Amino acid sequence: MGNDRQAVLAESWRRTLAGISTLLGRLAYLASLRNVNQGTYEHFGLSERVGAAEVDSLIRRSHLEAFQQWLCFSLERQKEELEEYFAGIEGDRREILSNWLVLGPYSAWVPAESRDVERKLFYTDLEMVLELIRNESGVASRDPDS
């Protein structure tokens, strides 16, 4: 694919991602485009225009960039992001939070290319932020010994 075409594709993709209001929402979206059996990223519309290999490369890079950007956020900023992300989900916030604490849906959001230290930081930070929100919301602990 030519450089001009790559630039147009990248800009179009950036605009698509910019339409998602939170970085956490972008992480969730990008992770949802990964075929968990093959490890490749798939997007039918883009693949029709530029091919599967280019789409995989573009989305893989975007996913890792979003993930690393999240890791650079302070805990306060991560908490704000998570609260905004929750606000965009339909349903009872306390129930959503409770399910997140038990099911950990965010575990699928980690890019395969991330380093172990990045993964650990992601889980540690997100679990800490979830606990802060849980305490503020008065949701019962998922650990019966707490």
Salt bridges, closest charged atoms under 4 A:
GLU11 OE1 - ARG14 NE 3.34
GLU11 OE2 - ARG15 NH1 3.60
ASP56 OD1 - ARG60 NH2 2.79
GLU83 OE2 - LYS79 NZ 3.11
GLU83 OE2 - ARG93 NH2 3.87
GLU113 OE2 - ARG60 NH1 2.28
GLU118 OE2 - ARG115 NH2 3.69
GLU131 OE1 - ARG134 NE 2.80
GLU131 OE2 - ARG142 NE 3.96
GLU136 OE1 - LYS79 NZ 2.99
